[in-house]
Amino acid sequence: MTSLTRMEIGRVGRFWRVGLWGLIVVLLLTPLVAMQFTREVAWDGADFAFAGLLLVGAGLLFELAARATRSVMWRMAIGAVLLLGVLVIWADAAVGVF
């Protein structure tokens, strides 16, 4: 197995960063688009602000954690914990599960 050069590692990192922030944008735009087609989705400004704060905050925390460690396993573990936290907060805010 060959080691990656610094430039190749940078390209892989940029790919994942663009994917992460692109996913956050898509998640925030999905209810906006759904509101155009159905009355089942009725978000207001506070809902978008909450979702944006939650998703962008988790994304920033992941960025900071990813810069702090080089281990892919640690990055995956941190990402999984952040994802679980976002899902728990989202579920509680949506229907008051907890």
N, C-alpha and C positions, 0 to 999 in steps of 0.2 A: 504494500500500500504506500503510495507516495504522499508526501505532505503538501498541503496547499500553500501557495505563495501568499504573501500579504495582500496582493491585489485581488486574488481569487477569493480570499476570505472577505474582503471589502465588498465585492460584488454579491456574494451570497447574503451578507448582512443587509445590504441595500434592498435586495429582493424581498427579504422577510419584513423589513421595515415598511416598504411600500405596501406589501400585502396586509400587514397589521393595520395601518392607517386607512387603507382602502376598505377593509372590512368594517372598520368603525364608521366610515362615511356611509357605506351601504346600509348598515344597521340603522343609522339615523335617518336616512332617506326613505327607508321602507315604509314606515307609518305615514310619512308625508304623501307618498304615492298612493298608498292604500286608501287614504282619506278622500282621494279624488274619485274613487270607484265605489265606495261603500260607506254607509253610515255606522257600521259596526266599529270602525276605528275613529275615535273622536279625541284626538290629542289637542291640548292647547299649549301655549308657550311654556308654561311651567313643566309640562310633561317632557317637552323637548329639551328644556334646560336641565332637568334632572337626568335624563338619559345621556345627554351630552357630557355632563359633569361626571357621571358614573363611568362611561366608556372611555372618555379622554383621560380621566384620572387613572383608570386601570392601565391604559396604554402608556402613560407617562411613567407609572410605577414599574411597568415591565421594562421600559427603555432604560431606566436607571439601574434596575437589577441586572439587566443583560450587560450593561457596561461594567458593572462591578465584578462579574464573574466571566471566566472564559469557558467554563465547563458547560457542555450542551445539556448534560443531565440536570444540572442545577437550573439552567434556563427553562427547561421543560417543567421541572417541579414548580418553579416560581410561577410560570405561566398557568399551570394547572390550578394552583392555589388561588391565583388572581381570578381565573375564569370561574371557579367554584364560588368565590366571594361575590363576584358580579351577579351570577345566577341566583344566589340566595337573596341578595339585596333586591334584585329585580322581581323575584317571585313574591317576596314580602310586600314590596311596594304595589305590585299589581293586584294581589288578592288577599293580602294579609295572612299568609300561610303561618308565619311564626309569631 
